[in-house]
Amino acid sequence: MKISKDKKVEDYAAFQQLFGGLDTNVRLLEDEFGVTVFTGAESLRITGEKGDVESAADAIDALIALSRKEPLGPQQIAAVVDMVRKGKAHGVKDLMSSVTVGRGKTVYPKSIGQKLYCDAIRENSVTFGIGPAGTGKTYLAVALAVDALKNREVDKIILTRPAVEAGEKLGFLPGDLADKVDPYLRPLYDALEELMGGSESYLKNIERGLVEIAPLAYMRGRTLNRSFIILDEAQNTTKEQMKMFLTRLGEGSKMVVTGDVTQIDLPHSVTSGLVHAERVLEGVKGIAVVRLEYCDVVRHELVSRIIRAYDKFEKAEAARKEAAGGRSDAPADKLTSEKE
């Protein structure tokens, strides 16, 4: 049964944000909930099936509240739609709990998954953030690390990642060891530069010993006290490397381990340390594991669809090989495309 629901415009600036250019944002809500939204000078009317209208109204209320903190776009709308569908529209206020880092820059979690990830980092000594590309695993961890350093909760930030080749050999790259590993650490440099207010600021912190960026191999034999330590690209660690890293934890320190188990560059015969650790450490007090999903992707909205397409293809390939008795030369089934 179709119904209509009217909503009065009380905050004109917030409604302007919600509508977007040419009502782009409202059109996205129409597509997501299967409703029609008519906009007027002082009100809007939502028409559709009762349940869809109520959900769309909840999403609009949540987006208006969120618009007072940051500009609205497809990513924010997708996050709010996901929360409404899970019955967590009230959780939008949690997305407004900010992390203020270098020079007053404010970072907000943009999905429920990101909010749970930030909470886990704050509440646990070791947190694993596992999920696809673009979910903010490294960026949010670095933001919380900079915040902890600013508030003197730690004395040092240590960022590390394994220098595992993805198609190239380190030995063939030009320069000395520092030059060879620098490209692998570049994403960490980029995050620090943005969150600390420019290259000059973060380079000064490196010179003062407040920030250290190094390959994972340089962690061996150390005890890391009062430090915020982030291991990035952890899916490319071995079991031995992961154990070595986790046992570096010292007094007053936090560790965040991030990785994407769908992008492992290790040889097929080598078990990923991230996959292994998730199984071994399940239920250990003080350790949290947060899994981020497609709905937590905060890069271009197309990234989420690309990840889903690859996931669908890989699952179909695995099913085909299993049906063929594990033979890799079995003919591929015709895959039907799905409009994402």
C-alpha positions as CSV (number, residue, x, y, z in Angstrom):
1,M,0.0,0.0,0.0
2,K,1.4,3.3,-1.0
3,I,1.5,6.3,1.3
4,S,2.9,9.8,1.4
5,K,4.8,11.5,4.2
6,D,5.5,15.2,4.4
7,K,8.6,16.7,6.0
8,K,8.8,20.4,6.8
9,V,11.9,22.4,5.9
10,E,13.2,23.8,9.2
11,D,16.9,24.1,8.5
12,Y,17.2,25.5,5.0
13,A,21.0,25.2,4.8
14,A,20.9,21.6,5.8
15,F,18.2,20.8,3.2
16,Q,20.3,22.5,0.6
17,Q,23.1,20.2,1.5
18,L,20.8,17.2,1.4
19,F,19.4,18.0,-2.0
20,G,22.8,18.5,-3.7
21,G,23.2,20.0,-7.2
22,L,20.1,19.3,-9.3
23,D,18.7,17.3,-6.3
24,T,21.4,14.6,-7.0
25,N,21.5,13.3,-3.4
26,V,17.7,13.0,-3.3
27,R,17.7,11.1,-6.5
28,L,20.2,8.6,-4.9
29,L,17.8,8.1,-2.0
30,E,14.9,7.5,-4.4
31,D,16.9,4.8,-6.1
32,E,18.0,3.2,-2.9
33,F,14.6,3.0,-1.2
34,G,12.3,2.8,-4.3
35,V,10.4,6.0,-3.3
36,T,9.6,9.3,-5.0
37,V,10.6,12.6,-3.3
38,F,8.9,15.8,-4.3
39,T,10.7,18.9,-3.2
40,G,9.0,22.3,-2.5
41,A,10.0,25.6,-1.2
42,E,9.2,24.8,2.5
43,S,8.7,21.0,2.6
44,L,9.2,17.7,0.8
45,R,6.9,14.8,0.3
46,I,8.0,11.1,0.2
47,T,5.7,8.7,-1.6
48,G,6.0,4.9,-1.8
49,E,5.4,1.7,0.1
50,K,5.0,2.3,3.8
51,G,8.2,0.6,4.9
52,D,10.2,2.3,2.2
53,V,8.8,5.7,3.0
54,E,9.6,5.3,6.7
55,S,13.2,4.2,5.9
56,A,13.7,7.1,3.5
57,A,12.4,9.5,6.1
58,D,14.8,8.1,8.7
59,A,17.7,8.4,6.2
60,I,16.8,12.0,5.5
61,D,16.7,12.9,9.2
62,A,20.1,11.2,9.7
63,L,21.6,12.9,6.6
64,I,20.4,16.3,7.7
65,A,22.1,15.8,11.1
66,L,25.3,14.6,9.4
67,S,25.3,17.5,6.9
68,R,25.9,19.9,9.8
69,K,29.4,18.2,10.3
70,E,30.6,17.5,6.7
71,P,29.5,17.9,3.1
72,L,27.2,15.1,1.8
73,G,28.0,12.9,-1.1
74,P,27.5,9.4,-2.4
75,Q,29.8,7.9,0.2
76,Q,27.9,9.5,3.1
77,I,24.6,8.6,1.7
78,A,25.6,5.0,1.1
79,A,26.8,4.8,4.8
80,V,23.5,6.2,6.1
81,V,21.4,4.0,3.9
82,D,23.4,0.9,5.1
83,M,22.7,2.0,8.8
84,V,19.0,2.6,8.1
85,R,18.6,-0.9,6.6
86,K,20.3,-2.4,9.6
87,G,18.1,-0.5,11.9
88,K,20.9,1.7,13.2
89,A,19.9,5.1,11.9
90,H,20.4,6.4,15.5
91,G,24.1,5.5,15.0
92,V,24.7,8.5,12.7
93,K,25.5,10.6,15.8
94,D,28.4,8.2,16.4
95,L,29.8,9.1,13.0
96,M,30.1,12.7,14.3
97,S,32.6,11.6,17.0
98,S,35.7,13.1,15.5
99,V,39.5,12.7,15.8
100,T,41.3,16.0,15.7
101,V,44.9,15.7,14.4
102,G,47.6,18.0,13.2
103,R,46.8,21.7,12.9
104,G,43.2,21.3,13.8
105,K,42.4,18.8,10.9
106,T,39.3,16.8,11.9
107,V,38.7,13.2,10.8
108,Y,35.3,11.5,11.1
109,P,34.5,7.8,10.7
110,K,32.2,7.6,7.6
111,S,30.5,4.3,8.3
112,I,29.4,2.1,11.3
113,G,32.3,-0.3,10.4
114,Q,34.8,2.6,10.7
115,K,33.3,3.8,13.9
116,L,33.6,0.2,15.4
117,Y,37.2,0.1,14.2
118,C,38.1,3.4,15.9
119,D,36.4,2.3,19.1
120,A,38.3,-1.0,19.0
121,I,41.6,0.8,18.6
122,R,40.9,3.1,21.6
123,E,39.8,0.2,23.8
124,N,42.3,-2.5,23.0
125,S,46.1,-2.9,23.1
126,V,46.1,-4.8,19.8
127,T,43.6,-4.3,17.0
128,F,43.4,-6.1,13.6
129,G,41.6,-4.1,10.9
130,I,40.9,-6.5,8.0
131,G,39.0,-5.4,4.9
132,P,39.1,-4.4,1.2
133,A,41.0,-1.5,-0.3
134,G,39.5,2.0,0.4
135,T,38.0,1.2,3.8
136,G,40.3,3.7,5.6
137,K,42.1,1.0,7.6
138,T,45.5,2.7,7.5
139,Y,44.3,6.3,7.4
140,L,42.2,6.0,10.5
141,A,44.9,4.2,12.4
142,V,47.4,6.9,11.5
143,A,44.9,9.6,12.5
144,L,44.4,7.9,15.9
145,A,48.2,7.6,16.3
146,V,48.7,11.3,15.6
147,D,45.9,12.1,18.1
148,A,47.5,9.9,20.7
149,L,50.9,11.5,20.2
150,K,49.4,15.0,20.3
151,N,47.7,14.2,23.6
152,R,50.9,12.6,25.0
153,E,49.3,9.2,25.4
154,V,52.4,7.8,23.6
155,D,55.9,9.1,23.0
156,K,56.4,7.8,19.5
157,I,54.6,6.6,16.4
158,I,56.1,3.6,14.5
159,L,54.8,2.7,11.1
160,T,56.0,-0.4,9.4
161,R,55.1,-2.8,6.6
162,P,56.7,-5.8,4.9
163,A,58.7,-5.1,1.8
164,V,57.1,-7.8,-0.4
165,E,57.5,-7.5,-4.1
166,A,54.3,-7.5,-6.2
167,G,55.8,-8.4,-9.6
168,E,59.1,-6.6,-9.2
169,K,62.4,-7.6,-7.6
170,L,63.9,-5.2,-5.1
171,G,67.4,-6.1,-6.3
172,F,66.6,-4.6,-9.7
173,L,65.4,-1.3,-8.4
174,P,67.9,1.6,-8.5
175,G,69.5,3.1,-5.4
176,D,70.6,1.9,-1.9
177,L,68.4,0.0,0.5
178,A,66.5,3.2,1.6
179,D,65.7,4.0,-2.0
180,K,64.5,0.4,-2.6
181,V,62.1,0.2,0.3
182,D,60.9,3.8,0.1
183,P,58.1,3.1,-2.5
184,Y,56.7,0.4,-0.2
185,L,56.4,2.9,2.6
186,R,55.1,5.8,0.5
187,P,51.4,5.3,1.5
188,L,52.4,5.8,5.2
189,Y,54.4,8.9,4.3
190,D,51.3,10.3,2.4
191,A,49.0,9.7,5.4
192,L,51.4,11.3,7.8
193,E,52.0,14.3,5.6
194,E,48.3,15.0,5.3
195,L,47.4,14.4,9.0
196,M,50.4,16.3,10.4
197,G,49.8,19.4,8.4
198,G,52.3,19.1,5.5
199,S,55.7,17.5,4.7
200,E,57.6,20.0,6.8
201,S,55.8,19.2,10.0
202,Y,56.0,15.4,9.7
203,L,59.7,15.5,8.6
204,K,60.5,17.6,11.7
205,N,58.7,14.9,13.8
206,I,60.8,12.2,12.1
207,E,64.0,14.2,12.8
208,R,63.0,14.6,16.5
209,G,62.4,10.8,16.8
210,L,58.7,11.2,17.4
211,V,57.9,9.3,14.2
212,E,59.6,6.3,12.7
213,I,58.9,4.6,9.4
214,A,60.7,1.4,8.7
215,P,60.5,-2.0,7.0
216,L,59.1,-4.8,9.2
217,A,62.5,-6.5,9.3
218,Y,63.9,-3.6,11.4
219,M,61.5,-4.5,14.2
220,R,63.3,-7.7,15.2
221,G,64.9,-7.7,18.6
222,R,63.2,-4.5,19.8
223,T,60.9,-3.8,22.8
224,L,58.5,-0.9,21.8
225,N,57.4,1.0,24.9
226,R,54.9,3.9,25.0
227,S,54.5,3.7,21.2
228,F,51.6,3.6,18.8
229,I,52.7,0.9,16.3
230,I,51.0,0.3,13.0
231,L,51.7,-2.7,10.7
232,D,50.3,-2.0,7.3
233,E,49.8,-4.6,4.5
234,A,50.0,-7.3,7.1
235,Q,48.5,-9.9,4.7
236,N,52.0,-10.1,3.2
237,T,53.7,-11.1,6.4
238,T,54.7,-14.7,7.1
239,K,53.6,-16.5,10.3
240,E,57.0,-16.0,11.7
241,Q,57.1,-12.3,10.9
242,M,53.7,-11.8,12.5
243,K,54.7,-13.5,15.7
244,M,57.9,-11.5,15.8
245,F,56.0,-8.3,15.3
246,L,53.3,-8.9,17.9
247,T,55.8,-9.9,20.6
248,R,57.5,-6.4,20.3
249,L,54.6,-4.9,22.3
250,G,55.9,-3.0,25.3
251,E,54.4,-1.1,28.3
252,G,52.0,1.7,27.4
253,S,51.9,0.8,23.7
254,K,49.2,0.1,21.2
255,M,49.4,-1.9,18.0
256,V,47.2,-1.8,14.9
257,V,47.5,-4.4,12.3
258,T,45.9,-3.7,8.9
259,G,45.5,-5.8,5.8
260,D,43.4,-7.1,3.0
261,V,43.3,-10.9,2.7
262,T,42.2,-10.7,-0.9
263,Q,45.5,-9.1,-2.0
264,I,48.2,-11.5,-0.7
265,D,51.4,-11.3,-2.7
266,L,53.2,-14.2,-0.9
267,P,54.0,-17.4,-2.8
268,H,51.0,-19.8,-2.8
269,S,52.9,-22.2,-0.6
270,V,53.4,-19.6,2.2
271,T,50.6,-19.0,4.7
272,S,49.8,-15.3,5.4
273,G,50.7,-14.3,8.9
274,L,47.5,-12.2,9.0
275,V,45.2,-15.1,8.2
276,H,47.1,-17.3,10.6
277,A,47.0,-14.8,13.5
278,E,43.3,-14.2,13.1
279,R,42.7,-17.9,13.8
280,V,45.4,-18.3,16.5
281,L,44.4,-15.2,18.5
282,E,40.6,-15.5,18.4
283,G,39.2,-14.8,21.9
284,V,42.5,-13.5,23.4
285,K,41.6,-10.7,25.9
286,G,43.0,-7.3,24.8
287,I,43.0,-8.2,21.1
288,A,40.2,-7.0,18.8
289,V,39.5,-8.0,15.2
290,V,37.3,-5.7,13.1
291,R,36.3,-6.7,9.7
292,L,35.4,-3.9,7.3
293,E,33.2,-4.5,4.3
294,Y,32.3,-3.1,0.9
295,C,29.9,-0.6,2.6
296,D,32.8,0.9,4.5
297,V,34.7,1.8,1.3
298,V,35.3,5.6,1.3
299,R,37.2,6.1,-1.9
300,H,35.4,6.6,-5.2
301,E,32.0,4.8,-5.1
302,L,33.2,2.8,-8.1
303,V,35.9,1.1,-5.9
304,S,33.2,-0.7,-3.9
305,R,31.6,-2.1,-7.1
306,I,35.1,-3.1,-8.5
307,I,35.8,-5.0,-5.2
308,R,32.4,-6.8,-5.4
309,A,32.9,-7.7,-9.0
310,Y,36.3,-9.3,-8.3
311,D,34.9,-11.1,-5.2
312,K,32.0,-12.5,-7.3
313,F,34.4,-13.6,-10.0
314,E,36.9,-15.3,-7.6
315,K,34.1,-17.1,-5.8
316,A,32.8,-18.4,-9.2
317,E,36.3,-19.5,-10.1
318,A,36.7,-21.3,-6.8
319,A,33.4,-23.1,-7.2
320,R,34.3,-24.1,-10.8
321,K,37.6,-25.5,-9.8
322,E,36.0,-27.4,-6.9
323,A,33.4,-28.9,-9.2
324,A,36.1,-29.9,-11.6
325,G,38.1,-31.7,-8.9
326,G,40.6,-28.9,-8.5
327,R,41.9,-28.9,-12.1
328,S,43.0,-25.5,-13.2
329,D,42.5,-26.4,-16.9
330,A,38.8,-27.0,-16.5
331,P,36.7,-24.9,-18.9
332,A,35.4,-21.7,-17.4
333,D,31.7,-21.4,-16.9
334,K,30.0,-18.6,-18.6
335,L,29.6,-15.9,-16.0
336,T,26.5,-13.8,-16.1
337,S,27.2,-10.1,-15.5
338,E,25.4,-8.4,-12.7
339,K,24.6,-4.7,-12.8
340,E,26.2,-3.3,-9.6
